[in-house]
């Protein structure tokens, strides 16, 4: 009975992690669009647009790495118990 509850908790944790990361990716997608629009307008200073784009891409990589790490860690902790 306790194993079943732990498995449900694990499924809920991973689902919540994926749900939260979806909104982080959506926000970063809008950040990239903002940067592209700023760069494409051809204003005098296009550096802030490129900074938005580069920053969003780096944070997407960071979120992906954290997701992979946490999912793998959750799996290893579950095996150890």
C-alpha positions as CSV (number, residue, x, y, z in Angstrom):
1,X,0.0,0.0,0.0
2,X,2.8,2.4,0.8
3,X,4.6,1.6,-2.4
4,X,1.5,2.6,-4.4
5,X,1.2,5.9,-2.6
6,X,4.9,6.7,-3.2
7,X,4.4,5.9,-6.9
8,X,1.4,8.2,-7.1
9,X,3.5,10.9,-5.4
10,X,6.3,10.4,-7.9
11,X,3.8,10.7,-10.8
12,X,2.4,13.8,-9.4
13,X,5.8,15.4,-8.8
14,X,6.9,14.7,-12.4
15,X,3.6,15.9,-13.8
16,X,3.8,19.1,-11.8
17,X,7.4,19.6,-12.9
18,X,6.3,19.2,-16.6
19,X,3.3,21.5,-16.2
20,X,5.4,24.2,-14.6
21,X,8.1,23.9,-17.3
22,X,5.5,24.3,-20.0
23,X,4.7,27.8,-18.8
24,X,8.4,28.6,-18.5
25,X,8.9,27.6,-22.1
26,X,5.9,29.6,-23.2
27,X,7.2,32.7,-21.4
28,X,10.6,32.2,-23.0
29,X,9.0,31.8,-26.4
30,X,7.4,35.2,-26.0
31,X,10.7,36.6,-24.9
32,X,12.3,35.3,-28.1
33,X,9.5,36.8,-30.2
34,X,10.0,40.1,-28.4
35,X,13.7,40.1,-29.2
36,X,13.1,39.2,-32.8
37,X,10.6,42.0,-33.2
38,X,13.0,44.5,-31.6
39,X,15.9,43.4,-33.9
40,X,13.7,43.4,-37.0
41,X,12.4,46.9,-36.4
42,X,15.9,48.1,-37.2
43,X,16.2,50.6,-34.4
44,X,19.5,52.3,-33.7
45,X,20.3,50.0,-30.9
46,X,19.5,46.4,-31.7
47,X,21.6,45.0,-28.8
48,X,18.7,44.7,-26.3
49,X,16.8,42.5,-28.9
50,X,19.8,40.2,-29.3
51,X,20.3,40.1,-25.5
52,X,16.6,38.9,-25.2
53,X,17.1,36.2,-27.8
54,X,20.4,34.9,-26.4
55,X,19.2,35.0,-22.8
56,X,16.0,33.1,-23.6
57,X,17.9,30.4,-25.5
58,X,20.3,30.0,-22.7
59,X,17.5,29.8,-20.1
60,X,15.7,27.2,-22.3
61,X,18.9,25.1,-22.2
62,X,19.1,25.5,-18.4
63,X,15.5,24.5,-17.9
64,X,16.0,21.4,-20.1
65,X,19.1,20.4,-18.2
66,X,17.3,20.9,-14.8
67,X,14.3,18.8,-16.0
68,X,16.5,16.0,-17.1
69,X,18.5,16.1,-13.9
70,X,15.4,16.2,-11.6
71,X,13.6,13.4,-13.5
72,X,16.7,11.2,-13.4
73,X,17.3,12.0,-9.7
74,X,13.7,11.2,-8.9
75,X,14.1,7.8,-10.7
76,X,17.3,7.0,-8.8
77,X,15.9,8.0,-5.5
78,X,12.8,5.8,-6.2
79,X,15.0,2.8,-7.0
80,X,17.1,3.2,-3.8
81,X,14.0,3.1,-1.5
